[in-house]
Amino acid sequence: MKLTVLDPGHFHAALLQKTMYPDVDPTVHVYAEEGPELADYLQKIESYNTRAEAPTAWRMQVHAGTDFLDRFSADRAGDFVVIAGNNRRKAEFVTRAVAAGMNVLADKPMAIDTAGFESLRRAFADAEARGVLLYDIMTERHEITTMLQKVFSRIPAVFGELLQGSEREPAVVKESVHHFSKRVSGAPVKRPAWFFDVAQQGEGLVDITTHLVDLVQWECFPEEILDFSRDFRILGAKRWPTVISPAQFAQVTQLTGYPGFLAKDVRPDGSLHTYANGEIDYCIRGVHAKVSVLWNFEAPPGAGDTHYSVLRGSKANLVIRQGAAEAHQPVLYIEPVGGADAPGFVAALEQALSRVREAYPGVDAKRAGDRWQVVVPASYHVGHEAHFAQVAAGFLACVAKGALPAWEVPGMIAKYRLTTRALEIARGNPPMRTQ
């Protein structure tokens, strides 16, 4: 299969090429405007090609210019296209790629507002009519602690049944903390200025929350076809800004000042307020869920992006923590409702571990106070960057078969309807009766 890359303005585009794929031609056609974002992308690819250990062998054919989108549509140079860049035009890019008859692997979010969602919904219909696939990059499904959280939640002897919860105590909680200043592939990440503009990147409510909403659906209602109008009810949504100083902005963008499009978000003291944080309270098939995203400028020493997740069951809660006590690494805990020595629980856990090891050899559990800590061999902790190749491999397998699982497209449509509608509510538009 031949790969095309369209407007690679986000470093996720490069991460998808950190490895080679047996069924993908090493010659890659890239369509973009000239500029620092294209240069950064090509530099990362070159670093992968020239690294000492397991170098890649990509041959880049670059088509740069202001007419890059028209040239992309006319050339139809690939069997599938990767789209990971400025989100302001992503819906347009997805639409054009599908119309060109190409399979599309798009970075999240594929829609950052209601207009983008309506465009995306039409693109899914067009993709079905043309026999091509449209899919977003959900890397978090490949994080081992999340995978094991899902596995244990399907074992009634340990987890029981998923509770319905309440607004005060949701049955499902997912919180993701991210940082503007971080390292990617061993080097400090350079953020484009538009990353701080919610009109181009999208607010936190429609960006990182796509991962969290996806995980709620994937873990709690696996392989089930969901319908937003029937299965979802938004209870509330809110948003708030991260405050960035001029020095911090300069540090991560390598720019000496704010571009004009950010003037609307700059306060009299010179600080930049970007609405990167948000929270959604909602019900999905009667189960209360809450997802939250937080963006700080940088993590404390030794820490990084973190994930917190709770699934509340009638027999035990499954909790992922990633704090200082866990050395800032994700750890899954099983917290029995009646305590670690609840009658019959130890035997049920031992039996469950035997089942789990059939798919994940070496996984174990150890007592940690009044709960059990799931022990995961180091080989399963491959790191966030490796998850991009796992997503790509799965997508390519679907392209080879000519179809996604039946539940994937309805799930994506429901997910993006939830996030874009929640944004409207958080900005002050009351929820519609039909949601």
N, C-alpha and C positions, 0 to 999 in steps of 0.2 A: 504494500500500500504506500501511496505517496502522501507526504505530510506537507501542509501549507500552514504558515503562521501569519496571522493578521493582527497588525497593530500591537506588537508585544511591549506594551508600556508598563506592565507589572512583572516583577521578578518571577512570578509563578510560571510565566511562559517559558522561561529558561529552565526552571526546575523540572519541567516535563521532559527536557532533553538532557538531563543529568545522566541518563543511561540510554543504551541502545535497545531497540526492540527487534526481535528476529524477523518479523514480517513487515518492517517499515524500511523503505528505501532511505539510504543515508543522505541523499540530496533533498534539501528542504528549501522551498520557495517562501520568501518572506516579503510581505507587502506592508509598507508603513511610510510615514513621513520621515524625512531626514531630521535628525535631532539627537539630543542626549539620551533619550529613552531607547531609541534603536541602537545607539552606540553601546549603552550599558548592556543591553540584551546580547549583542554580538560578542562583547567582551567576555561575558559569562560563558557563552558557548565555546569560545576559544579556550577559556581556562579549563573547561571539561575535556576538550580535545587534546590539550597539552599536559594534563596532569600526569604524574608518574604512575599512579595506581589506577588500573582499569580505565585508560583514556577512551573517550568516545571518538567517533570518526564522522561527525556531521560535515557535510559539504553545503555551505550556505549560498543560495542564489537570492540576492537581495534586489527587490524592485522598489526603489524609494522615490517618493515624489508626492506632490499634493493630490495627484489623481490616483493614488494607490488603490482606493476602493473600486473605482471603475476598472482599473487594470486587473485587479483580483477577480472581479466578476467575469470579465471577458476571457481571461486566461484559463480559468478553471483548472489550475495546475495540480490539484491534489485530490485524493480520495477522501481525506478528512482534513479539517482545519482546526487549529487551536486559536482561541480568542481569549486574551488575557491582557487587558489594558484599561484605559479610561472608560469608566462605566457610562458616561453621558451618551455615548453613541453605541453602546454594546447591543441594545435592542435592534438598532439599524443594521449593525454588522451581522448579527445572527440572522436577521431577515434576508439580507443579501446572500449570505452563505447558503442558506437553505434553498433560496431561489436558484442558486447556481448548481444545485443538485449535489451539495457536499454534506458529508456527515460532520457534525459540529461538536467539539468538546470545548465548552466554555467555562472560564473561571467564574466563580460566584462574585457578586450577585448577577444574575442574568436580567434582573429588573430592579430599578431603584425607586420607582414611583408607579402610580396607577396607570399612566400612559404607557410606561414600559411594560407593565404586566399585560395590558391588552395586546400590545404588539407581540409579546412572547406567546400568549395564548394562540394568536393567529399563526405564529411561526410553527408551533407544535402541530397545528392542523395541516399546514402546508408540508411539513416534514413527513407526516403520515401519508399524504397524497402522493408525494414524490418518492417514497420508499427510502428515505434517509433518516438517520438518527440524530437527535438533539439531546445533549446531556450536559449536566454541570459537574464540576470537580469537587466531590465530597470526600476529601481526604480523611476526615475524622472517623469515618467508618472503619478505617484500617489501624486505628490506635488500639493496641492490644488490651489495655484495661477496659476500653469501651466495648470491644468485642466480647470480653469475658463477662462484663456486666450484663450484656444481652444474653449470653449463654446461661448464666446462673439464674436470670429472671425467667427462663423457660423451664426451670426445674422446680415443680411445685413443692417437693419435699423440703427444699431449702428456702425458697422465696415465698411460697404460698401463691396468692393471687395479687395482681396489681391493685392497689387501693384506688378509690376515686379521689380521695383527698378533699381539700377545701381551699378557698381563697387564702385563708390564714395559713394553712399547711398543705401546699400542693403535693400531689402524689409524685410528681416529676419536677425536678429542679435542675437546670443546667446554667452554669455561669462560666463565661470565658473572659479572661483578662489578657489584653494584648498591649504591645508597647510600640511607640513610633520609632524609637531608637533600638535597634537590635542588630544581630549579625546573621548573615545568610551565606551559606557555603564558605564560612570562615572569614568573611569580610563584613565591615559595617555596611548596612543597607543604605542606599541612597534613595530617598523618597522624592518622587516628582512633586512639584508644588501643588498640582491638582489633587493629590491624595488628601489634602487638607480641605478641599472645597466640596461640601456635601452635594452641590449641584452636579459635580463630575464623578466623585467617588461614591456618593450615596451616604446617608446617615448610618450610624451604627445599627439602628433598628432594621435596616434592610441589607446590611452587609454580613458581618460575622454571624448574626442571628440565623442566617440561612443554614449554617452548619448545625446550630443547636436545634432548630425546628426539625431539620432533617433527621437528627438523631432520635428525637422524641418519636417520630413516626417509624423509623427503622427499627428501634428497639422495642417499642410498646405495641406496635401493630404491624409486625413483619409480614411482608408479602400480601398485605391487604390493600384493596383499592379504596382510596379515600376520596371523598367529595367535600369540598369546602362548605358549600351551602347546606349540606346535610350533617356533616360530622364535626364542624368547628363552631365555637362561639367565643368571641373576644370579650374578655371581662374588663380589660384596661390596658393602657400602654402609656409610657412616659419616656422622655428624652432629656438629656442634659449635656452640656459641652465639656470638653477637655480644654484647659487653658494652656496655651503654648507661648513661651516667651520668644522675643526676637532672636535671642542667642540659640535657643533650642531649635527654632525653625531653620536657622542658618546651619546648625550642626548636621541636621539630617537631609537637607536639600542641597547644601553647598551653594546657596544663593545669599546675596548680601542684603536682600530686602524682599518684601512681599510683592508679588505681582498684582496687577490691578484687579483681577477677578476675586481676590481675597479681601479687598477693601471693605466689603460689606460686613465682614466678620472680625475686623480689627477694632479693638476698643481704644479709648483715648490714651490709656497707659501704654499702648503699643502691643499688648498681648493679643493673641489670636484665639478666638473661641470657635472650636469646631465640634459639631454635634455628633460625636463618635460614640456616645454612650446611650443605652436604651434598655428597656425592660418591657416584656409582653406577658400579661396574665391571660390565659385562655383555657378553654375546655376542648378536649378532643375526644369524641365519643363518650362524654360524661366524665372523663378523667381530667382533673385540674393540673395544669402545667404552668411553669413559669420559666422563661428564658431571659437571661441578662447578659449584656456585653459591656465591658469596661475597657477603656483605653487610657493608659498612663503614658507619660513620656518615655520612661525607661524603667527597667526592673531593678530591684535591689541587687547588690553584688551576689553572684552565684545563682540568681534566679532567671526566669524567662517568662514566656507566655504560659499561663496556667489554665487548668480546666477543673471545674468542680461539678459533680453530678450526683444526684440522688434519685433512686427508684425505690419507692416505699411499697413493701409487700406485706401481706397479712402475717407472714412468719418472720421475715427479716427485711432490713433495708440494705440496699447495695449502694455504697457510697465511694466515689472516686475523689480523693484529696490530693493536692499537689503543693503543699505548703512547706514551711521550714522543717517540720517534723518528718516530712517525707524526702528531705534533701532536694526539694523542688522537682521531684520526679513523680509522675502520676502513679498512685497506688490505689488498688481496689480493696475495700473492706466489706466484709459481710457482718452486719450488726443484727443478731437475732433479737426479736422483740422481747423474749423472756430472758435475755442474757446469753453469754457464750456457752453456758452449761445447761441451757434449757433442756428439759427431758426429751430425749430422742434426737436432739439436734446434731450432736457430734456424729452419731451413726449415719444420719441422713447426709451430713456434709461429706463424710468419707465415701459414701456411695456415690454422691454427686461428683466428687473429684475423679473417681474412676471413669465416669462418663466423659468428663471434660478432657481427661488425658487422652482419650481416643482421638480427639481432634487437635489437642494442644499438649503433646508429651512434655512432662517435666513440671507442669503447673501443680502447685501444692498450696496449702494453707497453714498458717501458724497462729497460735493464740497471741492476741495483743490486747491485754486487759480484758474488758468485757465484750470483745469482738474478735473476729478472725481476719487476719490479713492474708490476702491472696498473694502467694509468692510466684513470681513469673521469671523464668530463666532470662538472662540478659540477651540472648539471641533474638527474643521477640521484640525487644525495644530497638527497632530499626531507625527511629527518628522521623520527625515530621517531613523532612525533605524527601525521604524514600517513599512516603505514601503517594507522592505524585505519580511515580512510575507504576505503583500498584493500581491506582485509578485508571491510568492510561492502558495498562494491560487488560483490565477488565472491560474497558470500553472497546478496545480493538477486538476482543473476543466477541462482543455483541455485534460489532460491525461485520465481522466474518459470518456470523449467523444471520445477519440481516434484521435483528430485532432486539429491543430491550425487554426485560421482564415486564409483564403486563401492568404491574403496579407502579412502575417507575414514573411514567409520564403523568398519570393522575396525581401522584405524590408531589412531583415538582410543581404542577399547577396549583395544588392546594397550598404548598409551602410559600410560593411567591404571592399568592393572594393574601395569605395571612400577614406576611411581613409588610407588604405595601399598604394594606388596609390598616394595620396597626400604626404605621407612620401617619396616616391621615388622622387617626384618632389622637395620637400624641401631639399633633400640631393643632388640635382643637376642633377637628371636624367630628361630630358625634357619630357613633356607630349606626349603620343602617339596620333596620329590623331584621332583614334577611342575612346580615353580616356579609 
